[in-house]
């Protein structure tokens, strides 16, 4: 395996600046944030564009690869996480159009994986959303396959705040839904970006998920989660995590990283583990963000070879 980081936590730095620091700090890969350069989505940890996916050319890709090569870095994935089942048709189509551009950019760059969300209409049932999934996702997966790219779906429910209530904005949050997804789309280039933090507050056994879906794991996010016991007492599980799920850096939450990494080894996973920084305790300045990544590095480095 190889340890890397997701660049979205550095929205004010250029990709070259991020790459230089990433190399100096002992990471081996970057997962490059690839939201539209024109902006649009401005939720927390989204909207960063460290490459111009829509303007990607062979010359531009060669320059990026040369720069990353000088810094001894691989690209683990391109990252674009919108609501691909947004109920607004224009918003949904804009997300699909840019996702296709990210896939094309990945092909030009020689990157195997694009990470994204299935999406969801938060006000409709799981069954209703799967009906939409069947309409739109087979074509998107087929498009990626035609360009030699794997789609890795993250398991974040996307329910952090009142505006995402009640259903959240991502359908791919549980093993039952994964099974259903892969029955509908069994294509080999359709799989998972596994983030164990989202299973902590759902009380889902991550190691069992790795055992069952190991061959479908294309990428791994290293993020931890703390359960705020006072918040859980006040709000209860009916709040679906709102008020008591606290994103943390690896080692500061409740994920047992040695057991998880061991499960990945047993499943034959030999890809990238990408630190995703969403810890408010290490925000507010570039230096604090860097300290957070270094903390995660020191927790995970002994486990990843």
N, C-alpha and C positions, 0 to 999 in steps of 0.2 A: 504494500500500500504506500501511498505518498500523501503527506500532510500539506494542505494548502489553506487558502483563505478566500472568502468572498469579498470582492472589492467595494460593494455598495456602502460599507461603513466609512469610506473615504470620499465623499462626494465633492470635496473641495480640492482634491489632489488629482493630477493627471495620471494616466495609466503608467507612464514611465516613472513618475515619482513613487507610485505604489509599488511597482515592480522592483525598484532599487531597494526600497526598505524591506520588502518581502524577502528578497534574496539575502540581504544583510542579516535578517532576523532568523534565518534557518528554515524557512518554508520552501517547499519545492514546486508549488503550483498556485495559480490564481484562477478563481471562478469569476469571470468578467461580467459585471453588470452591463446589461445591454437594452435598457429602456430607450424609447425614442429620444433623439437628441433635441427635438423641438419641445420636449417637456410634455405635460399633460398630467399623468398620475403623480400626485404629490403626497401620498400617505407616507408614514414613517417607514424607513428602510426601503423605499421604492423610488423610482424616478431617476436614478443615477445612470448615466450613460458614459462608460469608459471606452466604448468604441462606437463608431457610427455604422450601425448595422445596415441602414438603408443606403448608405453611400459606399459600402465596402467594395473594394476593387482588388484585383490581384496584386497591384503594386502596394496598396495600403496594407493588405494582409502580409505581404513579404516584409514590409517594414516592421509591423507588429511582431512577427515571428522572430525577426533578427534581434529586435530590442529585448524580447523575453529570453531569447537564447543567450544573449550576453549576460543575462542575469540568472541563467541556469534554471529557468522556470518553464513548466508545462502549463497549458490551459486545460483545466479539468472540465470546464463546461462554460457555455454562455448562459446567462441568467436573465430571464424576463418572466415576471410573475404577475400577470393581470388577471381579471375575472373573465375567463374565456367563455362563460355562459351568462354574461351580463344580460339582464332582461331588456335593456335598451338596445335595439338593433344596431344603431350607429356605433355605440360604444363597443359592442361585441365585435362588429366587423372590423373596427379599427384595431382591436386587440389581435384578431386573427391575421390581419394584413401585416402587422408588425411582427407577429410570431413567425410568419412565413419569411420575412426579411431576415430575422435572426437565424432561422434555419439555413438560408442561403449564405449568410455571413459565416456560419459555422462550417459549411462546405468549403468555402473559399479559404478559410483559415486552417482547414484540416482538423477541426474539432469534432469529436464524435458525439457529444452530448449537449442538448439544450434542456435546461431546467425550466419548468413552468407549473402553472396550476390548471386543473380541470376547470375550475370555476363553479359558480352556483347562483341561482336565483334564490336568495335567502328567504323569500316569502312563499316558496313553493315546496312541496314534499320531495323526498328523495326520489320516489318513483317518477314524479313529473320532471325532475331534473335529469334522470336517466333517459327519459324520452328525448330530451334535448341533446344529451350527450350522444345518443345514437345517431342523431341527425348531423351533428357537426364534427365530431371527433374522428370518425374513420377517415374522412378526407384529409384532415390535418396530419394524422399519423402516416397516411399513405404518401402525402407530399414530402414529409421528412424522410421517409424510407427511400423515395426516388432520388433523394440527394445525399444518401448515405449517412443520415443523422438519426440518432436515437432521441426520443422524447422521454424525459425523466420527470414524472409528476411528484411534486412534494405533498406530504400528508398533513400539511397545516390546515386546520378547519377554517381559519380566517374568521374567528369570532373573538375579537379583543375588546370591542366597544359597542355602545348602544346602536350605532348606525349599521352594525353588522348583524344585529339581532333580528329574528330568532335563529335562523338556520346556518349562519356563517356564509362565506363566499367561496368555499371550495368543497367539492363533493368527495374528494379522495382522502377522507380522514380516518378510515377504519378498514380492517382486513375484510369485512363483509363487502364493503363497497369496492375494494380492490378486486376481490374475486369476480364481482359482477362486471367491473371494467374489463378485465382480461378475458372473460367469456365473450363479451361483445366485440372486443378488439384483441385477438390473440397474437397479433403481429409481434415478431421478435424485436422490433425496434421501439416498442412501447413498454415502458417500465417505470421504475420508482427512483425518486431522490429521497432517501430515507432520512427523516429528522426525528431522532428519538425524543426530543423535548416535548413534542406534541402528543406523545403517547403517555407521558407521565401523568398529566392531569386527567386524561381519559381512562386511566387505570387499565391500559392495554399492555400486554406482555410483549415488550420489544424483541426479546430474544426469540420468542416463539414466532413472531412475525418474520424475523430474519430466517429462521429455519424453513418456514413455509414458502417465502417469496424470494429466497436467496438469488435465484437465477434472474429475477426481475429487478434486482437492485443494480442500477447503473451508476449511482452517485450517492454520496453520504454527506449530510450536513452535520457538523459537530456543534450542537447548541444544547445547553442544559436548561433545566427549569426548576424553580423553587415553588413549592406550594405554600402560600401565605396562610398559615393555620388560622390566624385571626380573621382574615378575609373569608376563608372557607366556613368558619363558624358563623359569620354574619350573613353570608349570601347563600351558602349551601350549594350542592351540585346542580340544582335546578337553574342556577345562573350560567351554566355551561362555561365555567372558568372565569367569567368576568368578575373581577374584584379579587381573585386569588391565584391566578397563574402569573408567575413572574419570570420572564426570560432571563437566563443567566449564562455566563461563559462556562465552558466545560470545567468541572471541578468545584463549582460554586452552587450546584443544584443537587438533584436527586438521581441523576443517571449514574449507573455503575459502569464506568467507561471500560474497565478491564474486562468485565463480563460481556459487554456489547461488542468490543473489538474482537474478543475471543470467538463470539458467535459469528461475526463476519468472516474471520479466518476459517472457521469450520465450514461455513457455507461456500467457501471458495472465492470470496470477494477479494479482488486484488487491485481495486481502483483507487480513487481519490477520497480522502476525508477532508472536507472543506469547512473551516471554522466560519460560522455565521454569527456575527457580532450584533446582538440586540440587547445588551446589558446596560441599563441606564446608569449603573454605578460607575461605568467607564465611558461616559459620554461627556460632551461639552467642549472638548478640544481634541485636536488631532493627537496630541501626546497622550491623553487619557485613552483614546481608542487604541493607540499602539500598545499601551500598557496592558489593555485587556487581551489583545491578540497574543502578547508574550506570555501572559498567564496561561491562556489556553494551550499555547505551544508546549509549555513546560509540563502541563498535565498529560498531554497526549503523546508527546515525542517518545517517551519510554515504551509505548505500546505499538508504535507504527514503524515498520521496517520495510 
